Structures are given as C-alpha cells and as structure tokens.
C-alpha cells in the first residue's frame, strides 16, 4: 500500500490534476492497480479518541502538528519492495514536500 501524504504548505513543485491522471493511468495500464482512492478535503475530517475509561471524544479535524496530511492511497500488486519504491517515486504526491509511505498489506492467512 502506498499512503500519499500531501504537503500542507505551498511548494515550488506542486503537482497538477493532469499529473495525477497520468500517474493513475500508468498504474492501471501496468496491471498492478488493486484499489485506491483520494480522500476528501482535510476540513471534512473528524478525529475520534477513546480515553482509558472508555470515554469517547470527537473533534472536528485532525489537529496533528505536521506539514503533511494523508491525501489518499493506492494498493498495488508488485513482486517486491524495489518495484513498489519505483512506483512510489513516480507518484506526484512524492513531490513538492509530500511523501509516499510504502507498507505491505498484512496477510493473516499465512
């Protein structure tokens, strides 16, 4: 899974909608796309926390002190980490202060 962390500050190398469409097309045409979604704008986020006593609190927004926010994800099916890293480096979200975190999906059936 590639978790796309978009930069929250303006950077010189912002990617365009066309960049994303081209990348999405490349992933699909390569036959490695399993699933993926873009997330709604950050202002739509709600954070839920449960304290030690089981009391739930709900807060509008993800008030994390970070310069990146989770913007979306791709699940791809590739043979190894090196190939996944190559695709992550091609992702527009890796530019302009953003990053792409690559993690395997857990398989509990092994």
C-alpha positions as CSV (number, residue, x, y, z in Angstrom):
1,X,0.0,0.0,0.0
2,X,1.2,3.5,-0.8
3,X,-0.1,6.1,1.6
4,X,0.1,9.5,0.0
5,X,1.0,12.3,2.4
6,X,0.4,15.7,0.7
7,X,2.3,18.7,1.8
8,X,0.2,21.3,3.6
9,X,2.4,24.2,2.6
10,X,2.9,25.7,-0.8
11,X,5.9,24.3,-2.6
12,X,7.5,25.2,-5.9
13,X,6.9,21.7,-7.3
14,X,3.1,21.3,-6.9
15,X,1.6,18.6,-9.0
16,X,-1.4,19.2,-11.2
17,X,-4.6,17.3,-11.7
18,X,-3.2,16.2,-15.1
19,X,-0.1,14.7,-13.3
20,X,-2.4,12.6,-11.1
21,X,-4.5,11.4,-14.1
22,X,-1.3,10.4,-15.9
23,X,0.0,8.5,-12.9
24,X,-3.3,6.8,-12.3
25,X,-3.5,5.7,-15.9
26,X,0.1,4.4,-15.8
27,X,-0.6,2.3,-12.7
28,X,-3.8,0.8,-14.2
29,X,-2.1,0.1,-17.6
30,X,0.8,-1.6,-15.8
31,X,-1.7,-4.1,-14.4
32,X,-0.7,-3.5,-10.8
33,X,-3.6,-1.5,-9.6
34,X,-5.7,-3.2,-6.9
35,X,-7.5,-0.3,-5.4
36,X,-7.0,3.4,-4.5
37,X,-8.9,6.5,-3.5
38,X,-8.4,10.1,-3.0
39,X,-9.6,11.4,0.3
40,X,-12.0,14.4,0.7
41,X,-10.6,17.8,1.8
42,X,-9.0,18.0,5.2
43,X,-11.7,20.2,6.5
44,X,-14.1,17.3,6.3
45,X,-12.1,15.2,8.8
46,X,-13.3,14.2,12.2
47,X,-11.0,12.7,14.9
48,X,-12.2,10.1,17.4
49,X,-10.3,9.3,20.6
50,X,-11.2,7.0,23.5
51,X,-9.5,7.5,26.8
52,X,-8.5,4.9,29.4
53,X,-12.0,5.0,30.9
54,X,-13.7,4.3,27.6
55,X,-15.0,7.8,27.2
56,X,-15.2,8.8,23.6
57,X,-14.3,12.3,22.4
58,X,-15.0,13.6,18.9
59,X,-13.1,16.6,17.4
60,X,-13.5,18.3,14.1
61,X,-10.4,18.0,12.1
62,X,-7.1,16.1,12.5
63,X,-5.2,18.6,14.7
64,X,-1.8,17.0,14.2
65,X,1.2,19.3,14.1
66,X,2.6,18.2,10.8
67,X,3.3,19.6,7.4
68,X,1.7,16.6,5.7
69,X,-1.8,15.2,5.6
70,X,-3.0,11.8,4.3
71,X,-4.4,12.6,0.9
72,X,-5.2,9.1,-0.4
73,X,-3.8,5.7,-1.2
74,X,-3.0,3.1,-3.8
75,X,-2.9,-0.6,-3.2
76,X,-0.7,-2.1,-5.9
77,X,0.3,-5.7,-6.6
78,X,4.0,-5.8,-7.4
79,X,6.6,-8.5,-7.0
80,X,8.9,-6.8,-4.4
81,X,9.7,-3.7,-2.4
82,X,12.1,-2.3,-5.0
83,X,9.3,-2.2,-7.6
84,X,6.9,-0.6,-5.1
85,X,9.5,2.0,-4.3
86,X,9.9,2.8,-8.0
87,X,6.2,3.4,-8.3
88,X,6.2,5.5,-5.2
89,X,8.9,7.7,-6.6
90,X,6.8,8.2,-9.7
91,X,3.8,9.3,-7.7
92,X,3.0,13.0,-7.9
93,X,2.4,13.0,-4.2
94,X,6.0,12.4,-3.5
95,X,6.9,15.8,-5.0
96,X,6.7,19.3,-3.6
97,X,7.2,18.5,0.1
98,X,4.9,15.5,0.1
99,X,5.8,11.8,0.7
100,X,4.6,8.4,-0.1
101,X,4.8,5.7,2.6
102,X,5.1,2.2,1.3
103,X,3.9,-0.7,3.5
104,X,2.9,-4.2,2.8
105,X,-0.7,-5.2,3.5
106,X,-0.8,-7.7,6.4
107,X,-1.7,-11.2,5.4
108,X,-3.2,-13.1,8.3
109,X,-3.9,-16.2,6.3
110,X,-0.3,-17.4,6.1
